[in-house]
Amino acid sequence: MIFNHFQMMVIFALAVSIAFAFLSKHTMAERLRYCVWAFLAFLVVAIGIGWLMYPFSH
Amino acid sequence: MTIADAEQTKGSPLLAIVVGIAGWLVPGLGHVFLRKWGKALAYFVAVSMLALVGLMSHGNVFSYGGDALDRLGFLADVGSGVYYFTSHILFPAGPDVSRAAGDYGTRLIATAGVLNLLCVLEGVHIALGNARERQAA
């Protein structure tokens, strides 16, 4: 089974966000908030950097 | 007595060793011994997801040897415990880094290992008596 690049990035962001949330926060509400925040931050930063690099690919 | 001293309660070195080895071999198992069910499940799911997707994408699993970067790759990969030792059985086709997916898979496997080592360290820390972590679910 081969995942495309975006799917792999989403899986990476999700797994790392879950682990970091449980490592760094102590209540479920804090963990959930941190997990969502970190997940979205991973995606936004990755897509943002992708677009920043776009002009150099041509 | 400092704040750091106050946060420490008497821990068990033997439990810390058991938690460290169990958590390294099977992600999350160390936290099961500490009765941290939520953390155990979360770490198992997170590390397994990364390792299995990495292996399914034909990522490279480094064996010991080679140059310094290969050895660093080995140290990262071996951190995922059971997934490292059974990778050749679970996915006998082996790595294929001629495609980008295989290269990404290599990174996911390494991330799984390093993340698991981080979780192991946390488990050992709890077993050694970190009071604040002991109270968390």
N, CA and C atoms of all chains as a GROMACS GRO file, in nm:
protein
  585
    1MET      N    1   0.085  -0.120   0.000
    1MET     CA    2   0.000   0.000   0.000
    1MET      C    3   0.088   0.124   0.000
    2ILE      N    4   0.067   0.209  -0.098
    2ILE     CA    5   0.147   0.330  -0.110
    2ILE      C    6   0.058   0.451  -0.082
    3PHE      N    7   0.102   0.530   0.012
    3PHE     CA    8   0.029   0.653   0.044
    3PHE      C    9   0.089   0.767  -0.039
    4ASN      N   10   0.004   0.866  -0.069
    4ASN     CA   11   0.062   0.982  -0.138
    4ASN      C   12   0.126   1.075  -0.034
    5HIS      N   13   0.194   1.176  -0.083
    5HIS     CA   14   0.274   1.260   0.006
    5HIS      C   15   0.188   1.330   0.110
    6PHE      N   16   0.072   1.380   0.067
    6PHE     CA   17  -0.014   1.452   0.160
    6PHE      C   18  -0.065   1.359   0.271
    7GLN      N   19  -0.106   1.239   0.231
    7GLN     CA   20  -0.154   1.142   0.331
    7GLN      C   21  -0.045   1.110   0.433
    8MET      N   22   0.078   1.095   0.385
    8MET     CA   23   0.187   1.063   0.478
    8MET      C   24   0.215   1.180   0.571
    9MET      N   25   0.203   1.300   0.520
    9MET     CA   26   0.225   1.417   0.605
    9MET      C   27   0.116   1.426   0.712
   10VAL      N   28  -0.008   1.396   0.672
   10VAL     CA   29  -0.119   1.399   0.768
   10VAL      C   30  -0.099   1.294   0.876
   11ILE      N   31  -0.058   1.173   0.835
   11ILE     CA   32  -0.035   1.066   0.933
   11ILE      C   33   0.079   1.104   1.029
   12PHE      N   34   0.186   1.159   0.974
   12PHE     CA   35   0.298   1.203   1.057
   12PHE      C   36   0.251   1.309   1.157
   13ALA      N   37   0.180   1.410   1.108
   13ALA     CA   38   0.134   1.520   1.194
   13ALA      C   39   0.041   1.467   1.303
   14LEU      N   40  -0.048   1.376   1.267
   14LEU     CA   41  -0.143   1.323   1.365
   14LEU      C   42  -0.072   1.243   1.474
   15ALA      N   43   0.014   1.152   1.433
   15ALA     CA   44   0.083   1.066   1.530
   15ALA      C   45   0.170   1.148   1.625
   16VAL      N   46   0.247   1.239   1.570
   16VAL     CA   47   0.337   1.319   1.654
   16VAL      C   48   0.256   1.412   1.746
   17SER      N   49   0.147   1.467   1.695
   17SER     CA   50   0.063   1.555   1.777
   17SER      C   51   0.004   1.479   1.896
   18ILE      N   52  -0.045   1.357   1.870
   18ILE     CA   53  -0.102   1.276   1.978
   18ILE      C   54   0.005   1.248   2.085
   19ALA      N   55   0.121   1.203   2.040
   19ALA     CA   56   0.227   1.168   2.135
   19ALA      C   57   0.273   1.290   2.214
   20PHE      N   58   0.294   1.402   2.146
   20PHE     CA   59   0.339   1.523   2.216
   20PHE      C   60   0.233   1.572   2.314
   21ALA      N   61   0.106   1.560   2.278
   21ALA     CA   62  -0.001   1.605   2.367
   21ALA      C   63   0.001   1.524   2.497
   22PHE      N   64   0.017   1.392   2.486
   22PHE     CA   65   0.019   1.308   2.605
   22PHE      C   66   0.150   1.323   2.684
   23LEU      N   67   0.257   1.357   2.614
   23LEU     CA   68   0.385   1.375   2.684
   23LEU      C   69   0.389   1.506   2.762
   24SER      N   70   0.324   1.609   2.708
   24SER     CA   71   0.345   1.741   2.768
   24SER      C   72   0.228   1.796   2.847
   25LYS      N   73   0.109   1.739   2.832
   25LYS     CA   74  -0.008   1.793   2.905
   25LYS      C   75  -0.063   1.689   3.001
   26HIS      N   76  -0.134   1.737   3.103
   26HIS     CA   77  -0.173   1.647   3.210
   26HIS      C   78  -0.323   1.619   3.221
   27THR      N   79  -0.406   1.702   3.159
   27THR     CA   80  -0.550   1.673   3.161
   27THR      C   81  -0.597   1.646   3.019
   28MET      N   82  -0.710   1.574   3.008
   28MET     CA   83  -0.758   1.537   2.875
   28MET      C   84  -0.796   1.660   2.793
   29ALA      N   85  -0.855   1.761   2.859
   29ALA     CA   86  -0.895   1.882   2.786
   29ALA      C   87  -0.772   1.953   2.729
   30GLU      N   88  -0.667   1.963   2.811
   30GLU     CA   89  -0.542   2.026   2.765
   30GLU      C   90  -0.481   1.947   2.650
   31ARG      N   91  -0.484   1.815   2.664
   31ARG     CA   92  -0.424   1.729   2.561
   31ARG      C   93  -0.497   1.745   2.427
   32LEU      N   94  -0.631   1.746   2.436
   32LEU     CA   95  -0.711   1.757   2.314
   32LEU      C   96  -0.683   1.890   2.243
   33ARG      N   97  -0.680   1.998   2.324
   33ARG     CA   98  -0.654   2.131   2.268
   33ARG      C   99  -0.515   2.135   2.204
   34TYR      N  100  -0.417   2.082   2.275
   34TYR     CA  101  -0.280   2.084   2.224
   34TYR      C  102  -0.266   1.999   2.099
   35CYS      N  103  -0.333   1.883   2.099
   35CYS     CA  104  -0.325   1.790   1.985
   35CYS      C  105  -0.380   1.857   1.859
   36VAL      N  106  -0.496   1.918   1.871
   36VAL     CA  107  -0.558   1.986   1.756
   36VAL      C  108  -0.469   2.101   1.708
   37TRP      N  109  -0.419   2.178   1.805
   37TRP     CA  110  -0.334   2.293   1.771
   37TRP      C  111  -0.207   2.247   1.701
   38ALA      N  112  -0.139   2.148   1.755
   38ALA     CA  113  -0.013   2.100   1.696
   38ALA      C  114  -0.038   2.039   1.559
   39PHE      N  115  -0.147   1.963   1.545
   39PHE     CA  116  -0.180   1.899   1.417
   39PHE      C  117  -0.200   2.005   1.308
   40LEU      N  118  -0.282   2.105   1.341
   40LEU     CA  119  -0.308   2.210   1.243
   40LEU      C  120  -0.181   2.290   1.213
   41ALA      N  121  -0.099   2.313   1.317
   41ALA     CA  122   0.026   2.388   1.297
   41ALA      C  123   0.119   2.312   1.203
   42PHE      N  124   0.129   2.180   1.223
   42PHE     CA  125   0.212   2.098   1.134
   42PHE      C  126   0.166   2.114   0.989
   43LEU      N  127   0.033   2.103   0.968
   43LEU     CA  128  -0.019   2.110   0.831
   43LEU      C  129   0.002   2.247   0.769
   44VAL      N  130  -0.033   2.352   0.846
   44VAL     CA  131  -0.021   2.488   0.793
   44VAL      C  132   0.124   2.521   0.759
   45VAL      N  133   0.216   2.486   0.849
   45VAL     CA  134   0.358   2.516   0.825
   45VAL      C  135   0.410   2.436   0.706
   46ALA      N  136   0.374   2.308   0.698
   46ALA     CA  137   0.424   2.224   0.587
   46ALA      C  138   0.371   2.274   0.453
   47ILE      N  139   0.241   2.306   0.448
   47ILE     CA  140   0.183   2.355   0.322
   47ILE      C  141   0.240   2.493   0.289
   48GLY      N  142   0.258   2.576   0.392
   48GLY     CA  143   0.316   2.710   0.372
   48GLY      C  144   0.457   2.702   0.316
   49ILE      N  145   0.540   2.617   0.375
   49ILE     CA  146   0.678   2.603   0.326
   49ILE      C  147   0.677   2.544   0.184
   50GLY      N  148   0.582   2.453   0.159
   50GLY     CA  149   0.569   2.395   0.024
   50GLY      C  150   0.543   2.504  -0.080
   51TRP      N  151   0.452   2.596  -0.046
   51TRP     CA  152   0.422   2.704  -0.140
   51TRP      C  153   0.538   2.801  -0.152
   52LEU      N  154   0.610   2.825  -0.042
   52LEU     CA  155   0.728   2.913  -0.049
   52LEU      C  156   0.835   2.856  -0.142
   53MET      N  157   0.845   2.723  -0.145
   53MET     CA  158   0.946   2.659  -0.230
   53MET      C  159   0.900   2.646  -0.376
   54TYR      N  160   0.770   2.667  -0.399
   54TYR     CA  161   0.712   2.644  -0.533
   54TYR      C  162   0.785   2.719  -0.644
   55PRO      N  163   0.818   2.851  -0.625
   55PRO     CA  164   0.885   2.924  -0.735
   55PRO      C  165   1.019   2.862  -0.773
   56PHE      N  166   1.087   2.798  -0.679
   56PHE     CA  167   1.220   2.743  -0.708
   56PHE      C  168   1.213   2.613  -0.789
   57SER      N  169   1.093   2.558  -0.803
   57SER     CA  170   1.080   2.432  -0.876
   57SER      C  171   1.068   2.457  -1.026
   58HIS      N  172   1.060   2.585  -1.068
   58HIS     CA  173   1.044   2.615  -1.212
   58HIS      C  174   1.166   2.691  -1.265
   59MET      N  175   1.492   2.236   5.087
   59MET     CA  176   1.435   2.149   4.980
   59MET      C  177   1.389   2.237   4.864
   60THR      N  178   1.432   2.203   4.743
   60THR     CA  179   1.392   2.280   4.625
   60THR      C  180   1.258   2.228   4.573
   61ILE      N  181   1.202   2.304   4.476
   61ILE     CA  182   1.074   2.261   4.415
   61ILE      C  183   1.094   2.127   4.345
   62ALA      N  184   1.209   2.113   4.279
   62ALA     CA  185   1.237   1.987   4.208
   62ALA      C  186   1.240   1.870   4.306
   63ASP      N  187   1.298   1.894   4.426
   63ASP     CA  188   1.302   1.787   4.527
   63ASP      C  189   1.162   1.752   4.572
   64ALA      N  190   1.078   1.856   4.589
   64ALA     CA  191   0.942   1.833   4.637
   64ALA      C  192   0.860   1.754   4.538
   65GLU      N  193   0.895   1.768   4.407
   65GLU     CA  194   0.820   1.696   4.304
   65GLU      C  195   0.857   1.548   4.299
   66GLN      N  196   0.969   1.514   4.359
   66GLN     CA  197   1.013   1.376   4.355
   66GLN      C  198   0.959   1.298   4.475
   67THR      N  199   0.901   1.183   4.447
   67THR     CA  200   0.866   1.093   4.555
   67THR      C  201   0.952   0.969   4.537
   68LYS      N  202   0.949   0.884   4.634
   68LYS     CA  203   1.036   0.767   4.626
   68LYS      C  204   0.991   0.676   4.513
   69GLY      N  205   1.079   0.649   4.419
   69GLY     CA  206   1.046   0.563   4.307
   69GLY      C  207   1.116   0.429   4.320
   70SER      N  208   1.093   0.344   4.220
   70SER     CA  209   1.152   0.211   4.224
   70SER      C  210   1.244   0.193   4.104
   71PRO      N  211   1.375   0.178   4.127
   71PRO     CA  212   1.468   0.156   4.015
   71PRO      C  213   1.436   0.028   3.937
   72LEU      N  214   1.392  -0.076   4.008
   72LEU     CA  215   1.359  -0.202   3.941
   72LEU      C  216   1.241  -0.182   3.846
   73LEU      N  217   1.138  -0.112   3.897
   73LEU     CA  218   1.022  -0.082   3.812
   73LEU      C  219   1.063   0.002   3.691
   74ALA      N  220   1.155   0.095   3.715
   74ALA     CA  221   1.201   0.181   3.606
   74ALA      C  222   1.268   0.098   3.496
   75ILE      N  223   1.347  -0.003   3.537
   75ILE     CA  224   1.414  -0.090   3.438
   75ILE      C  225   1.312  -0.171   3.360
   76VAL      N  226   1.213  -0.227   3.433
   76VAL     CA  227   1.108  -0.307   3.368
   76VAL      C  228   1.028  -0.219   3.271
   77VAL      N  229   0.992  -0.100   3.318
   77VAL     CA  230   0.914  -0.007   3.234
   77VAL      C  231   0.995   0.032   3.111
   78GLY      N  232   1.125   0.057   3.130
   78GLY     CA  233   1.210   0.098   3.018
   78GLY      C  234   1.220  -0.011   2.912
   79ILE      N  235   1.245  -0.134   2.956
   79ILE     CA  236   1.262  -0.244   2.860
   79ILE      C  237   1.128  -0.277   2.793
   80ALA      N  238   1.022  -0.285   2.873
   80ALA     CA  239   0.890  -0.319   2.818
   80ALA      C  240   0.842  -0.212   2.720
   81GLY      N  241   0.861  -0.086   2.758
   81GLY     CA  242   0.818   0.024   2.673
   81GLY      C  243   0.897   0.031   2.544
   82TRP      N  244   1.024  -0.007   2.551
   82TRP     CA  245   1.106  -0.007   2.430
   82TRP      C  246   1.063  -0.121   2.337
   83LEU      N  247   1.041  -0.239   2.393
   83LEU     CA  248   1.006  -0.354   2.309
   83LEU      C  249   0.868  -0.339   2.246
   84VAL      N  250   0.769  -0.301   2.327
   84VAL     CA  251   0.633  -0.281   2.276
   84VAL      C  252   0.589  -0.140   2.315
   85PRO      N  253   0.571  -0.052   2.218
   85PRO     CA  254   0.532   0.087   2.250
   85PRO      C  255   0.410   0.092   2.342
   86GLY      N  256   0.422   0.164   2.451
   86GLY     CA  257   0.311   0.180   2.544
   86GLY      C  258   0.306   0.078   2.655
   87LEU      N  259   0.375  -0.035   2.640
   87LEU     CA  260   0.366  -0.141   2.741
   87LEU      C  261   0.424  -0.097   2.875
   88GLY      N  262   0.526  -0.014   2.871
   88GLY     CA  263   0.584   0.036   2.996
   88GLY      C  264   0.482   0.112   3.078
   89HIS      N  265   0.399   0.190   3.010
   89HIS     CA  266   0.298   0.268   3.081
   89HIS      C  267   0.185   0.180   3.134
   90VAL      N  268   0.166   0.062   3.074
   90VAL     CA  269   0.068  -0.034   3.128
   90VAL      C  270   0.111  -0.077   3.268
   91PHE      N  271   0.240  -0.102   3.287
   91PHE     CA  272   0.292  -0.139   3.419
   91PHE      C  273   0.273  -0.028   3.522
   92LEU      N  274   0.264   0.096   3.471
   92LEU     CA  275   0.243   0.211   3.560
   92LEU      C  276   0.094   0.244   3.576
   93ARG      N  277   0.010   0.162   3.513
   93ARG     CA  278  -0.136   0.182   3.512
   93ARG      C  279  -0.175   0.316   3.451
   94LYS      N  280  -0.099   0.359   3.352
   94LYS     CA  281  -0.132   0.481   3.277
   94LYS      C  282  -0.195   0.437   3.146
   95TRP      N  283  -0.321   0.396   3.155
   95TRP     CA  284  -0.386   0.332   3.041
   95TRP      C  285  -0.398   0.426   2.921
   96GLY      N  286  -0.436   0.550   2.947
   96GLY     CA  287  -0.454   0.647   2.838
   96GLY      C  288  -0.324   0.672   2.764
   97LYS      N  289  -0.218   0.695   2.841
   97LYS     CA  290  -0.088   0.720   2.779
   97LYS      C  291  -0.041   0.597   2.703
   98ALA      N  292  -0.060   0.480   2.761
   98ALA     CA  293  -0.017   0.356   2.697
   98ALA      C  294  -0.084   0.340   2.560
   99LEU      N  295  -0.213   0.363   2.557
   99LEU     CA  296  -0.288   0.349   2.431
   99LEU      C  297  -0.242   0.455   2.329
  100ALA      N  298  -0.228   0.577   2.377
  100ALA     CA  299  -0.189   0.687   2.287
  100ALA      C  300  -0.051   0.660   2.227
  101TYR      N  301   0.044   0.617   2.308
  101TYR     CA  302   0.180   0.594   2.258
  101TYR      C  303   0.182   0.473   2.165
  102PHE      N  304   0.104   0.371   2.199
  102PHE     CA  305   0.099   0.253   2.112
  102PHE      C  306   0.043   0.290   1.975
  103VAL      N  307  -0.066   0.365   1.975
  103VAL     CA  308  -0.130   0.404   1.848
  103VAL      C  309  -0.036   0.494   1.766
  104ALA      N  310   0.022   0.593   1.832
  104ALA     CA  311   0.106   0.690   1.760
  104ALA      C  312   0.230   0.622   1.700
  105VAL      N  313   0.301   0.545   1.782
  105VAL     CA  314   0.426   0.482   1.733
  105VAL      C  315   0.393   0.375   1.629
  106SER      N  316   0.288   0.296   1.653
  106SER     CA  317   0.252   0.190   1.558
  106SER      C  318   0.212   0.248   1.424
  107MET      N  319   0.134   0.357   1.429
  107MET     CA  320   0.088   0.420   1.306
  107MET      C  321   0.208   0.464   1.222
  108LEU      N  322   0.304   0.530   1.286
  108LEU     CA  323   0.422   0.577   1.212
  108LEU      C  324   0.504   0.460   1.158
  109ALA      N  325   0.530   0.362   1.244
  109ALA     CA  326   0.616   0.250   1.203
  109ALA      C  327   0.551   0.169   1.091
  110LEU      N  328   0.423   0.139   1.106
  110LEU     CA  329   0.356   0.054   1.006
  110LEU      C  330   0.340   0.126   0.872
  111VAL      N  331   0.305   0.253   0.877
  111VAL     CA  332   0.293   0.328   0.750
  111VAL      C  333   0.431   0.339   0.684
  112GLY      N  334   0.534   0.362   0.766
  112GLY     CA  335   0.671   0.368   0.713
  112GLY      C  336   0.712   0.237   0.647
  113LEU      N  337   0.681   0.126   0.712
  113LEU     CA  338   0.717  -0.005   0.657
  113LEU      C  339   0.634  -0.037   0.533
  114MET      N  340   0.504  -0.002   0.539
  114MET     CA  341   0.417  -0.027   0.423
  114MET      C  342   0.461   0.053   0.301
  115SER      N  343   0.522   0.169   0.326
  115SER     CA  344   0.569   0.254   0.216
  115SER      C  345   0.708   0.213   0.169
  116HIS      N  346   0.756   0.098   0.216
  116HIS     CA  347   0.888   0.045   0.178
  116HIS      C  348   1.002   0.136   0.222
  117GLY      N  349   0.989   0.187   0.344
  117GLY     CA  350   1.098   0.267   0.400
  117GLY      C  351   1.216   0.178   0.434
  118ASN      N  352   1.333   0.241   0.442
  118ASN     CA  353   1.456   0.167   0.472
  118ASN      C  354   1.471   0.148   0.623
  119VAL      N  355   1.500   0.024   0.664
  119VAL     CA  356   1.528  -0.004   0.805
  119VAL      C  357   1.678  -0.027   0.815
  120PHE      N  358   1.747   0.059   0.890
  120PHE     CA  359   1.893   0.051   0.897
  120PHE      C  360   1.937  -0.061   0.991
  121SER      N  361   2.038  -0.136   0.946
  121SER     CA  362   2.101  -0.232   1.036
  121SER      C  363   2.230  -0.171   1.088
  122TYR      N  364   2.286  -0.231   1.192
  122TYR     CA  365   2.406  -0.172   1.253
  122TYR      C  366   2.524  -0.181   1.156
  123GLY      N  367   2.598  -0.074   1.149
  123GLY     CA  368   2.714  -0.073   1.061
  123GLY      C  369   2.705   0.041   0.963
  124GLY      N  370   2.798   0.044   0.870
  124GLY     CA  371   2.800   0.152   0.771
  124GLY      C  372   2.864   0.278   0.828
  125ASP      N  373   2.832   0.391   0.765
  125ASP     CA  374   2.893   0.516   0.811
  125ASP      C  375   2.816   0.573   0.930
  126ALA      N  376   2.859   0.692   0.974
  126ALA     CA  377   2.801   0.752   1.095
  126ALA      C  378   2.651   0.777   1.079
  127LEU      N  379   2.610   0.821   0.961
  127LEU     CA  380   2.467   0.849   0.939
  127LEU      C  381   2.384   0.721   0.943
  128ASP      N  382   2.442   0.613   0.888
  128ASP     CA  383   2.373   0.483   0.893
  128ASP      C  384   2.355   0.438   1.038
  129ARG      N  385   2.460   0.460   1.118
  129ARG     CA  386   2.452   0.419   1.259
  129ARG      C  387   2.349   0.503   1.335
  130LEU      N  388   2.340   0.632   1.300
  130LEU     CA  389   2.237   0.716   1.362
  130LEU      C  390   2.098   0.667   1.320
  131GLY      N  391   2.085   0.630   1.194
  131GLY     CA  392   1.959   0.574   1.144
  131GLY      C  393   1.924   0.447   1.219
  132PHE      N  394   2.026   0.364   1.244
  132PHE     CA  395   2.003   0.240   1.319
  132PHE      C  396   1.953   0.272   1.461
  133LEU      N  397   2.018   0.368   1.526
  133LEU     CA  398   1.978   0.404   1.663
  133LEU      C  399   1.834   0.453   1.667
  134ALA      N  400   1.795   0.531   1.566
  134ALA     CA  401   1.658   0.581   1.561
  134ALA      C  402   1.561   0.466   1.535
  135ASP      N  403   1.593   0.381   1.439
  135ASP     CA  404   1.502   0.273   1.400
  135ASP      C  405   1.484   0.170   1.511
  136VAL      N  406   1.593   0.137   1.579
  136VAL     CA  407   1.586   0.032   1.680
  136VAL      C  408   1.499   0.076   1.799
  137GLY      N  409   1.478   0.205   1.811
  137GLY     CA  410   1.393   0.256   1.919
  137GLY      C  411   1.248   0.210   1.909
  138SER      N  412   1.206   0.169   1.791
  138SER     CA  413   1.065   0.127   1.776
  138SER      C  414   1.042  -0.017   1.823
  139GLY      N  415   1.148  -0.082   1.873
  139GLY     CA  416   1.133  -0.213   1.939
  139GLY      C  417   1.082  -0.322   1.847
  140VAL      N  418   0.963  -0.372   1.877
  140VAL     CA  419   0.910  -0.488   1.806
  140VAL      C  420   0.899  -0.463   1.656
  141TYR      N  421   0.871  -0.341   1.616
  141TYR     CA  422   0.857  -0.312   1.472
  141TYR      C  423   0.992  -0.321   1.401
  142TYR      N  424   1.098  -0.287   1.474
  142TYR     CA  425   1.231  -0.299   1.413
  142TYR      C  426   1.266  -0.447   1.396
  143PHE      N  427   1.246  -0.526   1.502
  143PHE     CA  428   1.289  -0.665   1.498
  143PHE      C  429   1.203  -0.752   1.407
  144THR      N  430   1.077  -0.711   1.384
  144THR     CA  431   0.990  -0.793   1.298
  144THR      C  432   0.968  -0.732   1.160
  145SER      N  433   1.040  -0.626   1.130
  145SER     CA  434   1.015  -0.557   1.002
  145SER      C  435   1.036  -0.650   0.882
  146HIS      N  436   1.137  -0.737   0.890
  146HIS     CA  437   1.165  -0.825   0.776
  146HIS      C  438   1.060  -0.936   0.765
  147ILE      N  439   0.994  -0.967   0.876
  147ILE     CA  440   0.889  -1.070   0.872
  147ILE      C  441   0.757  -1.007   0.827
  148LEU      N  442   0.727  -0.889   0.882
  148LEU     CA  443   0.600  -0.822   0.849
  148LEU      C  444   0.598  -0.776   0.703
  149PHE      N  445   0.710  -0.726   0.657
  149PHE     CA  446   0.717  -0.672   0.520
  149PHE      C  447   0.840  -0.728   0.450
  150PRO      N  448   0.830  -0.853   0.403
  150PRO     CA  449   0.947  -0.919   0.346
  150PRO      C  450   0.996  -0.856   0.215
  151ALA      N  451   0.911  -0.775   0.151
  151ALA     CA  452   0.954  -0.713   0.024
  151ALA      C  453   1.072  -0.619   0.045
  152GLY      N  454   1.086  -0.565   0.166
  152GLY     CA  455   1.201  -0.481   0.195
  152GLY      C  456   1.186  -0.339   0.145
  153PRO      N  457   1.292  -0.260   0.164
  153PRO     CA  458   1.282  -0.118   0.127
  153PRO      C  459   1.291  -0.093  -0.022
  154ASP      N  460   1.232   0.020  -0.062
  154ASP     CA  461   1.244   0.067  -0.200
  154ASP      C  462   1.249   0.219  -0.195
  155VAL      N  463   1.371   0.270  -0.184
  155VAL     CA  464   1.386   0.416  -0.172
  155VAL      C  465   1.411   0.482  -0.308
  156SER      N  466   1.385   0.406  -0.416
  156SER     CA  467   1.397   0.467  -0.548
  156SER      C  468   1.279   0.560  -0.575
  157ARG      N  469   1.171   0.542  -0.495
  157ARG     CA  470   1.055   0.631  -0.506
  157ARG      C  471   1.048   0.718  -0.381
  158ALA      N  472   0.983   0.834  -0.396
  158ALA     CA  473   0.977   0.928  -0.284
  158ALA      C  474   0.904   0.866  -0.165
  159ALA      N  475   0.804   0.783  -0.190
  159ALA     CA  476   0.728   0.723  -0.079
  159ALA      C  477   0.819   0.641   0.012
  160GLY      N  478   0.915   0.569  -0.048
  160GLY     CA  479   1.009   0.491   0.031
  160GLY      C  480   1.098   0.578   0.116
  161ASP      N  481   1.135   0.692   0.060
  161ASP     CA  482   1.219   0.786   0.135
  161ASP      C  483   1.141   0.844   0.253
  162TYR      N  484   1.015   0.881   0.228
  162TYR     CA  485   0.930   0.930   0.338
  162TYR      C  486   0.909   0.821   0.442
  163GLY      N  487   0.892   0.697   0.394
  163GLY     CA  488   0.874   0.585   0.486
  163GLY      C  489   0.993   0.570   0.579
  164THR      N  490   1.113   0.589   0.524
  164THR     CA  491   1.235   0.582   0.606
  164THR      C  492   1.228   0.682   0.721
  165ARG      N  493   1.181   0.803   0.690
  165ARG     CA  494   1.170   0.907   0.794
  165ARG      C  495   1.064   0.870   0.897
  166LEU      N  496   0.954   0.813   0.851
  166LEU     CA  497   0.847   0.776   0.945
  166LEU      C  498   0.895   0.668   1.041
  167ILE      N  499   0.970   0.570   0.991
  167ILE     CA  500   1.022   0.463   1.078
  167ILE      C  501   1.117   0.523   1.182
  168ALA      N  502   1.204   0.613   1.138
  168ALA     CA  503   1.297   0.677   1.230
  168ALA      C  504   1.222   0.760   1.334
  169THR      N  505   1.118   0.831   1.289
  169THR     CA  506   1.038   0.911   1.382
  169THR      C  507   0.970   0.822   1.485
  170ALA      N  508   0.918   0.707   1.439
  170ALA     CA  509   0.853   0.613   1.531
  170ALA      C  510   0.950   0.570   1.641
  171GLY      N  511   1.073   0.539   1.602
  171GLY     CA  512   1.172   0.495   1.699
  171GLY      C  513   1.208   0.603   1.799
  172VAL      N  514   1.233   0.723   1.750
  172VAL     CA  515   1.272   0.833   1.839
  172VAL      C  516   1.156   0.870   1.932
  173LEU      N  517   1.034   0.870   1.875
  173LEU     CA  518   0.916   0.903   1.956
  173LEU      C  519   0.897   0.798   2.065
  174ASN      N  520   0.920   0.671   2.031
  174ASN     CA  521   0.905   0.566   2.131
  174ASN      C  522   1.010   0.581   2.241
  175LEU      N  523   1.132   0.617   2.204
  175LEU     CA  524   1.236   0.638   2.306
  175LEU      C  525   1.198   0.752   2.400
  176LEU      N  526   1.134   0.854   2.344
  176LEU     CA  527   1.088   0.967   2.426
  176LEU      C  528   0.982   0.919   2.526
  177CYS      N  529   0.890   0.834   2.478
  177CYS     CA  530   0.786   0.779   2.566
  177CYS      C  531   0.846   0.688   2.672
  178VAL      N  532   0.949   0.612   2.634
  178VAL     CA  533   1.018   0.525   2.730
  178VAL      C  534   1.082   0.610   2.839
  179LEU      N  535   1.148   0.718   2.799
  179LEU     CA  536   1.212   0.806   2.898
  179LEU      C  537   1.108   0.862   2.995
  180GLU      N  538   0.991   0.900   2.943
  180GLU     CA  539   0.887   0.952   3.030
  180GLU      C  540   0.841   0.845   3.129
  181GLY      N  541   0.824   0.720   3.079
  181GLY     CA  542   0.783   0.611   3.167
  181GLY      C  543   0.884   0.586   3.276
  182VAL      N  544   1.012   0.588   3.240
  182VAL     CA  545   1.119   0.568   3.339
  182VAL      C  546   1.117   0.681   3.442
  183HIS      N  547   1.093   0.801   3.394
  183HIS     CA  548   1.086   0.918   3.482
  183HIS      C  549   0.973   0.901   3.584
  184ILE      N  550   0.858   0.854   3.536
  184ILE     CA  551   0.744   0.832   3.626
  184ILE      C  552   0.778   0.722   3.727
  185ALA      N  553   0.837   0.614   3.676
  185ALA     CA  554   0.869   0.501   3.766
  185ALA      C  555   0.970   0.542   3.872
  186LEU      N  556   1.057   0.636   3.837
  186LEU     CA  557   1.158   0.680   3.934
  186LEU      C  558   1.100   0.779   4.035
  187GLY      N  559   0.971   0.815   4.016
  187GLY     CA  560   0.907   0.891   4.123
  187GLY      C  561   0.872   1.034   4.095
  188ASN      N  562   0.849   1.071   3.969
  188ASN     CA  563   0.805   1.208   3.943
  188ASN      C  564   0.659   1.223   3.985
  189ALA      N  565   0.637   1.301   4.090
  189ALA     CA  566   0.503   1.309   4.150
  189ALA      C  567   0.401   1.371   4.056
  190ARG      N  568   0.441   1.473   3.983
  190ARG     CA  569   0.347   1.544   3.895
  190ARG      C  570   0.298   1.451   3.784
  191GLU      N  571   0.392   1.375   3.726
  191GLU     CA  572   0.355   1.283   3.620
  191GLU      C  573   0.271   1.167   3.674
  192ARG      N  574   0.299   1.126   3.798
  192ARG     CA  575   0.225   1.015   3.856
  192ARG      C  576   0.075   1.048   3.869
  193GLN      N  577   0.046   1.178   3.895
  193GLN     CA  578  -0.093   1.216   3.915
  193GLN      C  579  -0.172   1.220   3.784
  194ALA      N  580  -0.102   1.244   3.672
  194ALA     CA  581  -0.171   1.254   3.542
  194ALA      C  582  -0.223   1.118   3.500
  195ALA      N  583  -0.329   1.119   3.422
  195ALA     CA  584  -0.391   0.992   3.377
  195ALA      C  585  -0.301   0.919   3.280
   0.00000   0.00000   0.00000
